[in-house]
Amino acid sequence: MIYIDDHIEEMDLEAALKQVSSQRREKALRFRHEAGQRQSVAAYRLLQQALEEEYGITEPQELAFGEHDKPYLKDHPDIHFSLSHCRVAVACAVSDRPVGIDIESIRSYREELAAYVLSEDDLQEVRQAERPDVEFIKRWTQKEAFLKLTGQGISNAMKDLDLSGTWSHTEVCPEDGYVWTVCYYQ
């Protein structure tokens, strides 16, 4: 299941900090700016909502970290999840199989970044798109969701990623200013 919250500015941060695990509270408070704290707490709160709705788990969960620091639920390693956040929204995916999700704000198109992370074919399609900014963010979220699925994390080899063997779904929300992609193994 996919959960999106694009009202993170409305969240009562002080109250929300009391509702998350001590581990997440400490992580959130390491952010210097309130925006980072909000994003961290809001993403975890989505995970809490998903766990309650999908699995009946009501207690805040501690995270453990596997290979490449991919997080998992310490007490429920059979439940897979992925979290992501951007300036305007947070996303959470939960599943009974490995999953990756990424959400990104739509922002100005930067040719040098696109050339760094996209193959030549992808780059040509982005350049020819009606909205290169949106097309680039779509492709970025697809790559990052894949990397979260595999646990690899962002690397210098994004241009050459082979996404075969996976299924993904992308949603563009231009009126809300973001794009998200979820990715699973086929």
C-alpha beads as a LAMMPS data file, in Angstrom:
LAMMPS data file: protein, C-alpha beads

186 atoms
185 bonds

1 atom types
1 bond types

-500.0 500.0 xlo xhi
-500.0 500.0 ylo yhi
-500.0 500.0 zlo zhi

Masses

1 110.0

Atoms # bond

1 1 1 0.000 0.000 0.000
2 1 1 1.076 3.544 -0.755
3 1 1 0.567 6.431 1.661
4 1 1 1.204 10.073 0.745
5 1 1 0.961 13.142 3.002
6 1 1 1.223 16.498 1.282
7 1 1 0.024 18.501 4.284
8 1 1 3.158 18.215 6.410
9 1 1 3.160 21.951 7.173
10 1 1 -0.146 21.502 9.019
11 1 1 1.263 18.828 11.347
12 1 1 1.708 19.800 15.015
13 1 1 5.401 18.925 15.196
14 1 1 5.629 19.060 18.986
15 1 1 2.699 16.661 19.406
16 1 1 3.925 14.377 16.608
17 1 1 7.384 14.082 18.170
18 1 1 5.714 12.562 21.253
19 1 1 3.968 9.921 19.128
20 1 1 6.991 8.468 17.355
21 1 1 9.636 6.076 18.633
22 1 1 12.497 7.566 20.634
23 1 1 14.800 6.425 17.828
24 1 1 12.874 8.485 15.236
25 1 1 12.529 11.445 17.604
26 1 1 16.320 11.552 18.053
27 1 1 16.872 11.272 14.305
28 1 1 14.375 14.050 13.558
29 1 1 15.856 16.389 16.140
30 1 1 19.309 16.025 14.573
31 1 1 18.014 18.112 11.676
32 1 1 18.913 21.759 12.261
33 1 1 15.912 23.136 10.436
34 1 1 12.295 22.525 11.254
35 1 1 11.540 21.474 7.664
36 1 1 13.835 18.436 7.976
37 1 1 12.357 17.577 11.361
38 1 1 8.839 17.755 9.923
39 1 1 9.725 15.561 6.958
40 1 1 11.398 12.934 9.148
41 1 1 8.528 12.778 11.629
42 1 1 5.813 12.902 8.963
43 1 1 7.377 10.009 7.030
44 1 1 7.570 7.880 10.179
45 1 1 3.982 8.827 11.089
46 1 1 2.885 7.534 7.678
47 1 1 4.681 4.282 8.456
48 1 1 2.826 4.114 11.779
49 1 1 -0.485 4.715 9.987
50 1 1 0.291 2.033 7.409
51 1 1 1.318 -0.510 10.032
52 1 1 -1.872 0.084 11.994
53 1 1 -4.184 -0.028 8.979
54 1 1 -2.504 -2.938 7.194
55 1 1 -1.200 -5.071 10.075
56 1 1 -2.930 -3.875 13.265
57 1 1 0.399 -2.762 14.780
58 1 1 -0.241 0.216 17.051
59 1 1 3.014 0.643 18.999
60 1 1 5.859 2.790 17.615
61 1 1 8.395 0.499 15.963
62 1 1 12.167 0.544 16.244
63 1 1 14.097 0.242 13.013
64 1 1 17.126 -1.929 12.399
65 1 1 19.465 -1.638 9.454
66 1 1 20.618 -4.331 7.064
67 1 1 23.013 -4.422 4.177
68 1 1 23.741 -0.949 2.777
69 1 1 21.876 0.470 5.814
70 1 1 18.494 -0.481 4.337
71 1 1 16.006 -0.071 7.212
72 1 1 13.636 -2.768 8.370
73 1 1 11.294 -3.226 11.316
74 1 1 13.282 -4.783 14.143
75 1 1 10.321 -6.785 15.481
76 1 1 8.653 -7.448 12.110
77 1 1 11.337 -8.158 9.495
78 1 1 8.719 -9.818 7.269
79 1 1 6.983 -6.458 6.712
80 1 1 8.805 -4.444 4.071
81 1 1 8.616 -0.675 3.816
82 1 1 10.202 2.317 2.187
83 1 1 10.034 5.988 3.188
84 1 1 10.760 9.126 1.226
85 1 1 10.282 12.843 1.620
86 1 1 10.710 16.056 -0.268
87 1 1 10.026 19.690 0.545
88 1 1 6.267 19.429 0.066
89 1 1 5.309 15.832 0.840
90 1 1 6.252 12.480 2.354
91 1 1 5.605 8.962 1.068
92 1 1 5.503 5.484 2.581
93 1 1 5.087 2.092 0.919
94 1 1 4.454 -1.089 2.926
95 1 1 4.300 -4.595 1.537
96 1 1 4.839 -8.272 2.242
97 1 1 7.719 -8.154 -0.273
98 1 1 10.630 -5.768 -0.863
99 1 1 9.558 -2.319 -2.023
100 1 1 11.104 1.043 -2.809
101 1 1 9.446 4.446 -3.037
102 1 1 10.687 7.906 -3.881
103 1 1 8.935 11.269 -3.883
104 1 1 10.496 14.448 -5.258
105 1 1 9.431 18.048 -5.610
106 1 1 9.112 19.333 -9.148
107 1 1 11.866 21.885 -9.577
108 1 1 13.798 23.654 -12.297
109 1 1 15.314 21.400 -14.923
110 1 1 19.113 21.304 -14.755
111 1 1 20.731 19.904 -17.881
112 1 1 24.045 19.125 -16.142
113 1 1 22.337 16.965 -13.500
114 1 1 20.208 15.199 -16.109
115 1 1 23.303 14.468 -18.233
116 1 1 25.018 13.030 -15.136
117 1 1 22.256 10.564 -14.163
118 1 1 20.419 9.700 -17.393
119 1 1 21.385 7.519 -20.316
120 1 1 21.666 9.279 -23.670
121 1 1 18.284 7.864 -24.787
122 1 1 16.572 9.025 -21.591
123 1 1 18.232 12.412 -21.851
124 1 1 16.922 12.888 -25.406
125 1 1 13.378 12.014 -24.282
126 1 1 13.609 14.472 -21.390
127 1 1 14.866 17.230 -23.678
128 1 1 11.985 16.637 -26.112
129 1 1 9.282 16.463 -23.446
130 1 1 6.685 19.208 -23.142
131 1 1 7.823 19.636 -19.532
132 1 1 11.474 18.574 -19.202
133 1 1 11.367 19.412 -15.474
134 1 1 8.576 16.896 -14.841
135 1 1 9.993 14.262 -17.196
136 1 1 13.369 14.434 -15.476
137 1 1 11.822 14.102 -11.995
138 1 1 9.807 11.090 -13.211
139 1 1 12.980 9.340 -14.308
140 1 1 14.851 10.386 -11.155
141 1 1 12.132 8.930 -8.896
142 1 1 12.137 5.701 -10.911
143 1 1 15.870 5.316 -10.392
144 1 1 15.805 6.256 -6.723
145 1 1 12.818 3.983 -5.967
146 1 1 14.773 1.149 -7.610
147 1 1 17.847 1.944 -5.506
148 1 1 15.715 1.955 -2.343
149 1 1 14.205 -1.383 -3.394
150 1 1 17.631 -2.942 -3.796
151 1 1 19.114 -1.143 -0.808
152 1 1 21.975 0.220 -2.884
153 1 1 21.420 3.921 -2.270
154 1 1 22.344 6.716 -4.631
155 1 1 25.622 6.132 -6.410
156 1 1 27.684 7.455 -9.269
157 1 1 26.308 4.672 -11.488
158 1 1 22.741 6.009 -11.744
159 1 1 23.127 6.569 -15.470
160 1 1 23.724 2.857 -16.089
161 1 1 21.064 1.355 -13.807
162 1 1 19.304 -1.678 -15.227
163 1 1 15.708 -1.542 -14.018
164 1 1 14.728 -4.763 -15.784
165 1 1 13.223 -7.371 -13.513
166 1 1 11.255 -4.719 -11.649
167 1 1 7.803 -3.216 -11.915
168 1 1 7.207 0.437 -11.136
169 1 1 4.354 2.886 -11.072
170 1 1 4.810 6.660 -11.275
171 1 1 2.312 9.377 -10.368
172 1 1 2.785 13.006 -11.412
173 1 1 1.001 15.556 -9.217
174 1 1 1.833 18.900 -10.848
175 1 1 -0.861 20.800 -8.965
176 1 1 0.731 19.671 -5.687
177 1 1 4.292 20.066 -6.967
178 1 1 5.635 16.514 -6.720
179 1 1 6.164 13.172 -8.440
180 1 1 6.366 9.747 -6.798
181 1 1 7.336 6.278 -7.949
182 1 1 6.976 2.905 -6.254
183 1 1 9.074 -0.073 -7.377
184 1 1 8.849 -3.853 -6.744
185 1 1 10.659 -6.903 -8.064
186 1 1 8.563 -8.690 -10.708

Bonds

1 1 1 2
2 1 2 3
3 1 3 4
4 1 4 5
5 1 5 6
6 1 6 7
7 1 7 8
8 1 8 9
9 1 9 10
10 1 10 11
11 1 11 12
12 1 12 13
13 1 13 14
14 1 14 15
15 1 15 16
16 1 16 17
17 1 17 18
18 1 18 19
19 1 19 20
20 1 20 21
21 1 21 22
22 1 22 23
23 1 23 24
24 1 24 25
25 1 25 26
26 1 26 27
27 1 27 28
28 1 28 29
29 1 29 30
30 1 30 31
31 1 31 32
32 1 32 33
33 1 33 34
34 1 34 35
35 1 35 36
36 1 36 37
37 1 37 38
38 1 38 39
39 1 39 40
40 1 40 41
41 1 41 42
42 1 42 43
43 1 43 44
44 1 44 45
45 1 45 46
46 1 46 47
47 1 47 48
48 1 48 49
49 1 49 50
50 1 50 51
51 1 51 52
52 1 52 53
53 1 53 54
54 1 54 55
55 1 55 56
56 1 56 57
57 1 57 58
58 1 58 59
59 1 59 60
60 1 60 61
61 1 61 62
62 1 62 63
63 1 63 64
64 1 64 65
65 1 65 66
66 1 66 67
67 1 67 68
68 1 68 69
69 1 69 70
70 1 70 71
71 1 71 72
72 1 72 73
73 1 73 74
74 1 74 75
75 1 75 76
76 1 76 77
77 1 77 78
78 1 78 79
79 1 79 80
80 1 80 81
81 1 81 82
82 1 82 83
83 1 83 84
84 1 84 85
85 1 85 86
86 1 86 87
87 1 87 88
88 1 88 89
89 1 89 90
90 1 90 91
91 1 91 92
92 1 92 93
93 1 93 94
94 1 94 95
95 1 95 96
96 1 96 97
97 1 97 98
98 1 98 99
99 1 99 100
100 1 100 101
101 1 101 102
102 1 102 103
103 1 103 104
104 1 104 105
105 1 105 106
106 1 106 107
107 1 107 108
108 1 108 109
109 1 109 110
110 1 110 111
111 1 111 112
112 1 112 113
113 1 113 114
114 1 114 115
115 1 115 116
116 1 116 117
117 1 117 118
118 1 118 119
119 1 119 120
120 1 120 121
121 1 121 122
122 1 122 123
123 1 123 124
124 1 124 125
125 1 125 126
126 1 126 127
127 1 127 128
128 1 128 129
129 1 129 130
130 1 130 131
131 1 131 132
132 1 132 133
133 1 133 134
134 1 134 135
135 1 135 136
136 1 136 137
137 1 137 138
138 1 138 139
139 1 139 140
140 1 140 141
141 1 141 142
142 1 142 143
143 1 143 144
144 1 144 145
145 1 145 146
146 1 146 147
147 1 147 148
148 1 148 149
149 1 149 150
150 1 150 151
151 1 151 152
152 1 152 153
153 1 153 154
154 1 154 155
155 1 155 156
156 1 156 157
157 1 157 158
158 1 158 159
159 1 159 160
160 1 160 161
161 1 161 162
162 1 162 163
163 1 163 164
164 1 164 165
165 1 165 166
166 1 166 167
167 1 167 168
168 1 168 169
169 1 169 170
170 1 170 171
171 1 171 172
172 1 172 173
173 1 173 174
174 1 174 175
175 1 175 176
176 1 176 177
177 1 177 178
178 1 178 179
179 1 179 180
180 1 180 181
181 1 181 182
182 1 182 183
183 1 183 184
184 1 184 185
185 1 185 186
